[in-house]
Amino acid sequence: MNKKVWLIYGMLALATSTWGSAFIAGKYAVLSFEPATVAFLRFFGAAILLFPIMWIMVKNHTKPTLKDYGLFAILGLTGIAIYNICFFLASKHAPVIKSSLFIASNPVLIVLLSGLFLKEKITKNNIIGMIIALTGVAFIITNGHLLTLFQLGFEPIDWILLGAVVSWALYSVVGKIVLKKYTSVESTTYAVAFGTLFLLPFALFETTWQDVQLATWDAWVAIAHMSVFVTVVSFIMYYQGIKEVGAAKASIFINVMPVSAVIMATVFLGESFTFAHGIGAVCVLTGVYVGTNTKKWTLFKRQNKLRVQTKDSA
């Protein structure tokens, strides 16, 4: 493997691990602001940066139609507004380790929704991957005591996390439609713009000028970090990686996100990583890999079956 490829892989790992830092930054930001306000400030800052970047990077702009604006609005509502309200509510009320590992199961749901709405083929491996990932999520929610899920049901924050997972999956599925016509930079920029507009009324309702004045420097630094590095810089690095090595290889690095979040939560926030979290993490990451890398998994099983047959005939 040449040096350039290693640099690209390093860039992808840095981009996705930076996404994990959003869980930590969110913890600091929600100490000064309510969740919707944190989301608004994050994406307002990102929008200011993204529009000039879009105009520089995209030479031949496609003028959006009314239908296109409708799709961008759906992207803004699901992936920017609803997802981030749920995300920052979880930042306020749930441990980072639980939130990050829960949300890590997202790719499997994206595959299933793509099959439902985009008529993409759902394979047996997709279903198996989903079951393994959801088993991992159940371990994380119950801290290893699976029977309590049937006795007590979901906690309120678990429903919030589920809302985050579903809204991001819907955003990803609609995004696949939009990306057939627009570049990733254009799609993200317009989605962020609409999402910021949707978040504005909530921010105005829940935040006073006094809240702004009393906000700590930690909160402002956390919001700036999420605007500049998590939303803009990491996005550019990730899509540059897709351009260089392809979406399939780049998507594997998304699994770095929950790992980095868990490590940073234990180091910076002093959260405890339990044995149940470990089992859950292994299940989630295995389920995501099986459910989203269907061709590789099928090839592996065929090769394994061929080895067994060769041994038997020897």
C-alpha positions as CSV (number, residue, x, y, z in Angstrom):
1,M,0.0,0.0,0.0
2,N,1.6,3.3,-1.1
3,K,2.1,6.4,1.1
4,K,-0.7,8.4,-0.5
5,V,-3.3,5.7,0.4
6,W,-2.1,5.6,4.0
7,L,-2.5,9.4,4.1
8,I,-6.1,9.2,2.8
9,Y,-7.0,6.4,5.3
10,G,-5.5,8.6,8.0
11,M,-7.5,11.6,6.9
12,L,-10.7,9.4,6.9
13,A,-9.9,8.2,10.4
14,L,-9.3,11.7,11.6
15,A,-12.6,12.9,10.0
16,T,-14.7,10.2,11.6
17,S,-13.0,10.4,15.0
18,T,-13.7,14.1,15.0
19,W,-17.4,13.3,14.6
20,G,-17.1,11.4,17.8
21,S,-15.8,14.5,19.5
22,A,-19.3,16.1,18.9
23,F,-20.6,13.9,21.7
24,I,-18.1,15.4,24.1
25,A,-18.5,19.0,22.9
26,G,-22.3,18.6,23.2
27,K,-22.0,17.8,26.9
28,Y,-20.2,21.1,27.5
29,A,-22.6,23.2,25.2
30,V,-25.8,22.0,26.8
31,L,-24.6,23.3,30.2
32,S,-25.2,26.8,29.0
33,F,-27.8,26.4,26.3
34,E,-30.9,24.3,25.7
35,P,-30.5,21.5,23.0
36,A,-32.3,23.3,20.1
37,T,-30.3,26.4,20.7
38,V,-27.0,24.5,20.6
39,A,-28.1,22.9,17.3
40,F,-29.1,26.3,15.9
41,L,-25.8,27.9,16.8
42,R,-23.8,25.0,15.5
43,F,-25.4,25.0,12.1
44,F,-25.7,28.8,11.8
45,G,-21.9,28.9,12.1
46,A,-21.5,26.1,9.7
47,A,-23.8,27.7,7.1
48,I,-21.7,30.9,7.1
49,L,-18.7,28.8,6.2
50,L,-20.4,26.3,3.8
51,F,-21.9,28.7,1.3
52,P,-18.6,30.3,0.3
53,I,-17.0,26.8,0.2
54,M,-19.8,25.6,-2.1
55,W,-19.3,28.6,-4.4
56,I,-15.6,27.9,-4.6
57,M,-15.7,24.1,-4.9
58,V,-18.7,23.7,-7.3
59,K,-18.0,25.5,-10.5
60,N,-21.2,24.7,-12.5
61,H,-24.1,25.2,-10.1
62,T,-27.4,23.5,-10.8
63,K,-30.3,25.9,-10.1
64,P,-32.6,24.0,-7.7
65,T,-36.3,23.6,-8.7
66,L,-39.2,23.9,-6.3
67,K,-39.2,20.1,-5.9
68,D,-35.5,20.2,-5.2
69,Y,-36.0,22.8,-2.5
70,G,-38.7,20.5,-1.0
71,L,-36.1,17.7,-0.8
72,F,-33.5,20.0,0.7
73,A,-36.2,21.0,3.3
74,I,-36.8,17.4,4.2
75,L,-33.0,16.9,4.6
76,G,-32.9,20.0,6.8
77,L,-35.9,18.8,8.9
78,T,-34.7,15.2,9.4
79,G,-30.9,15.2,9.4
80,I,-30.2,18.7,10.8
81,A,-33.2,19.8,12.9
82,I,-34.8,16.7,14.4
83,Y,-31.7,14.6,14.6
84,N,-29.7,17.3,16.3
85,I,-32.5,18.2,18.8
86,C,-32.5,14.5,19.7
87,F,-28.7,14.4,19.7
88,F,-28.3,17.3,22.1
89,L,-31.2,16.2,24.3
90,A,-29.2,12.9,24.7
91,S,-26.1,14.9,25.3
92,K,-27.8,16.6,28.2
93,H,-29.6,13.5,29.7
94,A,-27.6,10.4,28.7
95,P,-24.0,9.2,29.1
96,V,-21.9,9.7,25.9
97,I,-21.0,6.1,25.8
98,K,-24.6,5.0,25.6
99,S,-25.5,7.6,23.0
100,S,-22.6,7.0,20.7
101,L,-22.9,3.2,20.7
102,F,-26.7,3.4,20.2
103,I,-26.3,5.7,17.2
104,A,-23.6,3.5,15.8
105,S,-26.3,1.0,14.7
106,N,-27.6,3.6,12.2
107,P,-26.0,2.2,8.9
108,V,-28.1,-1.0,9.2
109,L,-31.4,0.9,9.4
110,I,-30.3,3.0,6.4
111,V,-29.9,-0.2,4.4
112,L,-33.4,-1.3,5.4
113,L,-35.0,2.0,4.6
114,S,-33.2,2.2,1.3
115,G,-34.8,-1.2,0.5
116,L,-38.3,0.0,1.6
117,F,-38.3,3.5,-0.1
118,L,-35.7,3.2,-2.9
119,K,-36.4,-0.4,-3.8
120,E,-32.8,-1.4,-3.2
121,K,-32.4,-5.1,-2.6
122,I,-32.5,-6.2,1.1
123,T,-30.5,-9.4,1.6
124,K,-30.4,-12.0,4.3
125,N,-27.1,-10.4,5.5
126,N,-28.9,-7.1,5.9
127,I,-31.4,-8.7,8.2
128,I,-28.8,-10.7,10.1
129,G,-26.7,-7.5,10.5
130,M,-29.7,-5.6,11.9
131,I,-30.5,-8.3,14.4
132,I,-26.9,-8.5,15.7
133,A,-26.7,-4.6,15.9
134,L,-30.0,-4.4,17.7
135,T,-28.9,-7.0,20.2
136,G,-25.9,-4.9,20.9
137,V,-28.1,-1.8,21.3
138,A,-30.3,-3.8,23.8
139,F,-27.1,-4.7,25.8
140,I,-26.1,-1.0,25.9
141,I,-29.6,0.2,27.0
142,T,-30.0,-2.4,29.7
143,N,-26.3,-2.5,30.8
144,G,-26.3,-6.3,30.1
145,H,-29.6,-7.1,31.8
146,L,-31.7,-7.9,28.8
147,L,-34.8,-9.1,30.7
148,T,-35.3,-5.6,32.2
149,L,-36.1,-4.4,28.7
150,F,-39.3,-6.5,28.8
151,Q,-40.0,-5.6,32.5
152,L,-39.5,-1.9,32.4
153,G,-39.5,-1.0,28.7
154,F,-37.5,1.9,27.2
155,E,-36.5,4.8,29.3
156,P,-37.6,8.2,27.9
157,I,-34.1,9.1,26.7
158,D,-33.9,5.8,24.8
159,W,-36.9,7.0,22.7
160,I,-35.0,10.2,22.1
161,L,-32.0,8.2,20.9
162,L,-34.3,6.1,18.7
163,G,-35.6,9.3,17.2
164,A,-32.1,10.4,16.4
165,V,-31.3,7.1,14.7
166,V,-34.6,7.1,12.6
167,S,-34.3,10.7,11.6
168,W,-30.7,10.3,10.4
169,A,-31.6,7.2,8.5
170,L,-34.4,9.1,6.7
171,Y,-31.9,11.9,6.0
172,S,-29.5,9.4,4.5
173,V,-32.2,7.8,2.3
174,V,-33.5,11.1,1.0
175,G,-29.9,12.2,0.5
176,K,-29.3,9.3,-1.9
177,I,-32.0,10.8,-4.1
178,V,-30.6,14.3,-3.9
179,L,-27.0,13.2,-4.6
180,K,-28.1,11.9,-8.1
181,K,-28.4,15.5,-9.2
182,Y,-26.3,17.6,-6.7
183,T,-22.8,17.3,-5.3
184,S,-22.4,16.4,-1.7
185,V,-21.2,19.9,-0.9
186,E,-24.3,21.4,-2.4
187,S,-26.7,18.9,-0.7
188,T,-25.1,19.5,2.7
189,T,-25.0,23.3,2.3
190,Y,-28.7,23.6,1.4
191,A,-29.7,21.0,4.0
192,V,-27.8,23.0,6.7
193,A,-29.5,26.2,5.6
194,F,-33.0,24.8,5.8
195,G,-32.2,23.0,9.1
196,T,-30.9,26.2,10.6
197,L,-34.2,28.0,9.6
198,F,-36.3,25.2,11.2
199,L,-34.2,25.4,14.4
200,L,-34.5,29.2,14.7
201,P,-38.0,29.4,16.2
202,F,-37.0,26.8,18.9
203,A,-33.9,28.8,19.7
204,L,-35.7,32.1,20.0
205,F,-38.4,30.5,22.2
206,E,-36.1,28.7,24.7
207,T,-33.2,31.2,24.8
208,T,-33.0,34.7,26.3
209,W,-30.3,37.4,25.9
210,Q,-29.3,36.7,29.5
211,D,-28.5,33.1,28.5
212,V,-26.2,34.3,25.8
213,Q,-24.4,36.7,28.2
214,L,-24.0,34.0,30.9
215,A,-22.8,31.3,28.6
216,T,-19.4,30.0,29.5
217,W,-16.3,30.1,27.3
218,D,-16.4,26.3,27.3
219,A,-19.8,26.3,25.7
220,W,-18.8,28.8,23.0
221,V,-15.6,26.8,22.2
222,A,-17.6,23.6,22.0
223,I,-20.1,25.1,19.6
224,A,-17.3,26.6,17.5
225,H,-15.6,23.2,17.4
226,M,-18.8,21.5,16.2
227,S,-19.4,24.2,13.6
228,V,-15.9,24.4,12.1
229,F,-14.3,21.0,12.7
230,V,-17.2,18.5,13.1
231,T,-19.5,19.9,10.5
232,V,-17.3,21.6,7.9
233,V,-13.7,20.4,8.0
234,S,-14.5,16.8,8.7
235,F,-17.2,16.8,6.0
236,I,-14.7,18.0,3.4
237,M,-12.0,15.5,4.5
238,Y,-14.6,12.6,4.5
239,Y,-15.9,13.4,1.0
240,Q,-12.4,13.9,-0.3
241,G,-11.7,10.4,1.0
242,I,-14.8,9.1,-0.9
243,K,-13.4,10.7,-4.0
244,E,-10.0,9.0,-3.6
245,V,-10.9,5.5,-2.4
246,G,-14.6,5.1,-3.0
247,A,-17.7,5.2,-0.8
248,A,-17.5,1.5,0.2
249,K,-14.1,1.8,1.8
250,A,-14.7,5.2,3.2
251,S,-18.0,4.1,4.9
252,I,-16.1,1.5,7.0
253,F,-14.3,4.4,8.8
254,I,-17.7,5.6,10.1
255,N,-17.2,2.9,12.7
256,V,-14.3,4.9,14.2
257,M,-16.9,7.5,15.4
258,P,-18.4,5.6,18.3
259,V,-15.0,4.2,19.3
260,S,-13.5,7.7,19.5
261,A,-16.6,9.0,21.4
262,V,-16.3,6.2,24.0
263,I,-12.5,6.8,24.4
264,M,-13.0,10.5,24.8
265,A,-15.9,10.1,27.2
266,T,-13.8,7.9,29.5
267,V,-10.8,10.3,29.3
268,F,-12.5,13.7,29.5
269,L,-15.8,13.0,31.2
270,G,-14.8,10.2,33.5
271,E,-17.6,7.9,32.3
272,S,-17.2,4.2,33.0
273,F,-17.0,1.7,30.2
274,T,-18.7,-1.5,31.4
275,F,-18.4,-5.1,30.3
276,A,-21.9,-4.8,28.9
277,H,-20.9,-1.8,26.9
278,G,-18.0,-3.8,25.5
279,I,-20.3,-6.7,24.4
280,G,-22.8,-4.2,23.0
281,A,-20.1,-2.4,21.0
282,V,-18.8,-5.6,19.5
283,C,-22.4,-6.6,18.5
284,V,-23.2,-3.2,17.0
285,L,-20.0,-2.9,15.0
286,T,-20.2,-6.6,13.8
287,G,-23.9,-6.1,12.9
288,V,-23.1,-2.9,11.0
289,Y,-20.2,-4.6,9.1
290,V,-22.3,-7.7,8.2
291,G,-25.4,-5.7,7.3
292,T,-23.6,-3.1,5.1
293,N,-20.8,-5.1,3.5
294,T,-22.9,-7.7,2.0
295,K,-20.7,-8.7,-0.9
296,K,-17.6,-9.1,1.2
297,W,-19.4,-11.1,3.8
298,T,-21.0,-13.4,1.2
299,L,-17.5,-13.9,-0.4
300,F,-16.1,-14.8,3.0
301,K,-18.7,-17.4,3.7
302,R,-18.2,-18.9,0.2
303,Q,-14.5,-19.1,0.7
304,N,-14.9,-20.6,4.1
305,K,-17.4,-23.2,2.7
306,L,-14.9,-24.0,-0.1
307,R,-12.1,-24.6,2.5
308,V,-14.3,-27.0,4.5
309,Q,-15.3,-28.9,1.3
310,T,-11.6,-29.1,0.3
311,K,-10.7,-30.5,3.7
312,D,-13.5,-33.1,3.6
313,S,-12.5,-34.3,0.1
314,A,-8.8,-34.5,1.0
